[in-house]
Amino acid sequence: MRRVVFNQKGGVGKSSIACNLAAVSAAQGYRTLLIDLDSQANSTHYLSGLSGDAIPLGIADFFKQVLAGSAGKKPRVSVQHTPFANLDLVTASAELADLQPKLEAKHKINKLRKLLEELSEDYERIYLDTPPALNFYTVSALIAADRVLIPFDCDSFSRQALYGLLAEIDELREDHNEDLEVEGIVVNQFQPRAALPQQLLDELLAEQLPVLPVYLGASVKMRESHQACTPLIHLDPRHKLTRQFVELHEYLENAD
């Protein structure tokens, strides 16, 4: 199962959702890999504690090999172990931003799909964290994935962007990946006692958008998790937000 987490709007919790679902997957015994495709490298830092020059070669090096295009030599990717059992990581770095226009110019949009086909021999679950833009890396991920999760942070601007985003995914699916399935909208940072989030959620449900039935609450525990570079399932297994991630993971697994 190859699952991409994407929304063009920043700050909706893409990295938090991708990393925590991957961590739950690994904790439940699945051989799990997270690939960070965002030059900000938030998922890389979250799962490894590394930043800046300390980050090892990862997906940027793979794409550099793609651009070099040595005849008969298949591009390879360096996979890092994380401190968490069954959970590995392909790191991102700021260099991705410089590589993007070169990759676009050479139409290397299917290289990630081929890489994931190979990695799927070693991993049962692959999660892809993407940049907050429909750029080369995001399109590559959507072409390579089986499923896409769309985080939604109960914000009116985010709601307006949902319709355009779903239309773009439909167009990409028609042109490049007929098997891609919108797994659902993940309601994140939900405050059930606040009027606006509940109103926006009700509107999404009334319009029959694919809202997943497990909502992720707003909690300072997530910031503590980021600071500790430790996913919630390992930081505080009994916390309410942790249980919500476990419930969401179980729902997605059972839906398969």
Summary of the structure (lengths in Angstrom):
residues: 256
radius of gyration: 17.6
end to end distance: 9.3
largest distance: 60.0
contacts: 836
relative contact order: 0.18
helix: 49%
strand: 14%
